[in-house]
Amino acid sequence: MSDGTEIRILRQLALAENHRHLSIVFIGGWGTVVQNWELALNELGQDFDVYYVETREKQSSKLTRDSVNNLDRISCDIIEVVDYFKISEHRLLLFGSSLGGLIAANTLAEKKLNPVLTIFAGPIERFYLPPISKYLILFTPVAILELARPIIRGWLQLSRSVSKFQLATYLRILDNADPRKWRSVAKHIINNTYWHLYERVHSPSLVISISDNDKFHSGSKAEKIADLIDGCQSISVPTVADIYSKQLAEIIRNHLDSEA
């Protein structure tokens, strides 16, 4: 990146016979690992060139001592990825899940991109973490944070509002967490709300909400976000597992076909 930070991009190119001549820049949620998205990404890769962005809080990044890892800077990373791979805005789909949706919204709100379509999956208006995790990340020495993993793991396992699928997903994220990087990014976003970003999005958008209202992704808030975005359409899926499945590709295909 232009500030010296390195992030990893995983690219999968569609086969010529199925290619829709569209590229999807894919931004997952906080700390998510690519294995969580394997089913969805493999299916998307049948039709689209896929660029999976591992953002700055991920284990794979190499941060500089002086970099400011806030939402604006991460949005700049997305712009630089699009520029580096020479992806035309006329062929660009932008996908953001959870916190990735905030990054996408900030990128669009600042008029930095004008994609064919932006997909917000389980979008959020603020950064959600278990209550104890927020204070651990902000105020606890990194060495102690490493010791806190069992506490957070225990909280997740005891949470009645977390499905078995979500639990497996979140535990995989926890196992791959880099506390130093988490703090470097979280301190810039953890105390803010971001309704205003969605109000400033004026490009074609689709919100995918989750009906079962899991602890971190409210279906009603996702619908409110859809209402804030000018001309946005929305669709609901029963569970968060549906977003991580092959169904995600079907939703995107069907939406594009309906707008053709």
Residue pairs with C-beta under 8 A, 6 or more apart in sequence:
1 7
1 76
1 77
1 80
2 76
2 80
3 64
3 66
3 67
3 68
3 73
4 64
4 67
5 56
5 61
5 62
5 63
5 64
5 67
5 69
5 77
6 61
6 62
7 53
7 54
7 55
7 56
7 58
7 60
7 61
7 62
7 77
8 54
8 58
8 60
8 61
9 51
9 52
9 53
9 54
9 81
9 85
10 34
10 50
10 51
10 52
10 54
11 49
11 50
11 51
11 52
11 85
12 41
12 42
12 45
12 49
12 50
12 52
13 45
13 49
14 20
14 45
14 46
14 47
14 48
14 49
14 50
15 46
18 46
18 47
19 47
19 48
19 49
20 47
20 48
20 256
21 91
22 47
22 48
22 49
22 91
22 92
22 93
22 116
22 256
23 48
23 49
23 50
23 51
23 85
23 87
23 91
23 92
23 93
24 44
24 48
24 49
24 50
24 51
24 92
24 93
24 94
24 95
24 252
25 51
25 53
25 78
25 81
25 82
25 87
25 92
25 93
25 94
25 95
26 37
26 41
26 44
26 50
26 51
26 52
26 53
26 95
26 100
27 53
27 55
27 78
27 94
27 95
27 96
27 97
27 100
27 101
27 103
27 104
28 34
28 36
28 37
28 52
28 53
28 54
28 55
28 97
28 98
28 100
29 97
29 98
29 99
29 100
29 122
30 57
30 98
30 99
30 127
30 129
30 173
31 57
31 58
31 173
31 174
31 176
31 177
31 182
32 97
32 98
32 169
32 173
33 58
33 172
33 173
33 176
34 41
34 52
34 54
35 172
36 169
36 172
36 173
36 244
37 52
37 244
39 244
39 245
39 246
40 243
40 244
40 245
40 246
40 248
40 249
41 50
41 52
42 246
43 246
43 248
43 249
43 250
44 50
44 248
44 249
44 252
46 249
47 249
47 253
48 93
51 81
51 85
51 87
53 77
53 78
53 81
54 60
54 61
55 61
55 74
55 77
55 100
55 103
55 185
56 63
56 67
56 69
56 73
56 74
56 77
56 181
56 184
56 185
57 69
57 178
57 181
57 182
57 184
57 185
57 186
58 176
58 178
58 181
59 176
59 177
59 178
59 181
61 181
63 69
63 181
63 184
67 73
68 188
69 184
69 185
69 188
70 185
70 188
70 189
71 102
71 103
71 106
71 188
71 189
72 106
72 110
74 103
74 106
74 185
75 103
75 106
75 107
75 110
75 112
76 112
78 94
78 103
78 104
78 107
78 112
78 113
79 107
79 112
79 113
82 89
82 92
82 113
89 113
89 114
89 115
89 116
90 116
91 116
92 113
92 115
92 116
93 115
93 116
93 117
93 118
93 119
93 252
94 104
94 107
94 108
94 113
94 115
94 117
94 118
94 119
95 104
95 118
95 119
95 121
95 252
96 102
96 103
96 104
96 105
96 118
96 119
96 120
96 121
96 123
97 121
97 122
97 243
98 121
98 122
98 123
98 124
98 216
98 217
99 124
99 127
99 189
101 120
101 121
101 122
101 123
101 124
102 123
102 124
102 127
102 189
102 194
102 197
104 118
104 120
105 120
105 123
105 194
105 197
105 198
105 200
105 201
106 194
106 197
107 113
108 114
108 115
108 118
108 200
108 201
108 202
108 203
109 196
109 197
109 198
109 200
109 201
114 203
115 203
115 204
116 204
117 204
117 205
117 206
117 252
117 255
117 256
117 259
118 201
118 203
118 204
118 205
118 206
119 205
119 206
119 208
119 252
120 205
120 206
120 207
120 208
120 222
120 225
120 226
121 208
121 243
121 248
122 208
122 209
122 210
122 217
122 222
122 240
122 243
123 198
123 207
123 221
123 222
123 225
124 216
124 217
124 221
125 193
125 194
125 195
125 198
125 221
125 224
125 225
126 192
126 193
126 194
127 186
127 189
127 190
127 192
128 215
128 216
129 137
129 186
129 190
130 152
130 155
130 156
132 151
132 152
132 155
133 148
133 152
133 155
134 186
134 190
136 144
136 145
136 148
136 151
136 152
137 145
137 179
137 182
137 183
137 186
137 187
137 190
138 183
138 186
138 187
138 190
140 148
142 179
142 180
142 183
145 179
145 182
145 183
146 179
149 174
149 175
149 177
152 174
153 171
153 174
156 162
156 167
156 170
156 171
156 174
157 167
159 215
161 214
161 215
162 170
162 214
162 215
163 212
163 214
163 239
163 240
163 241
165 239
165 240
165 241
165 244
166 214
166 215
166 240
166 241
169 240
169 244
195 224
195 225
195 228
198 225
198 228
198 229
199 228
199 229
201 228
201 229
201 230
201 232
202 230
202 231
204 231
204 259
205 226
205 229
205 231
205 232
205 233
206 232
206 233
206 234
206 235
206 251
206 252
206 255
207 222
207 223
207 225
207 226
207 229
207 232
207 233
207 234
207 235
208 222
208 234
208 235
208 236
208 237
208 243
208 248
208 251
209 219
209 222
209 223
209 226
209 234
209 235
209 236
209 237
210 217
210 219
210 222
210 236
210 237
210 238
210 239
210 240
210 242
210 243
211 219
211 236
211 237
211 238
211 239
212 219
212 238
212 239
212 240
213 219
213 220
214 239
214 240
217 240
219 236
222 234
223 234
226 232
226 233
226 234
233 255
235 251
235 255
237 243
237 247
237 251
242 248
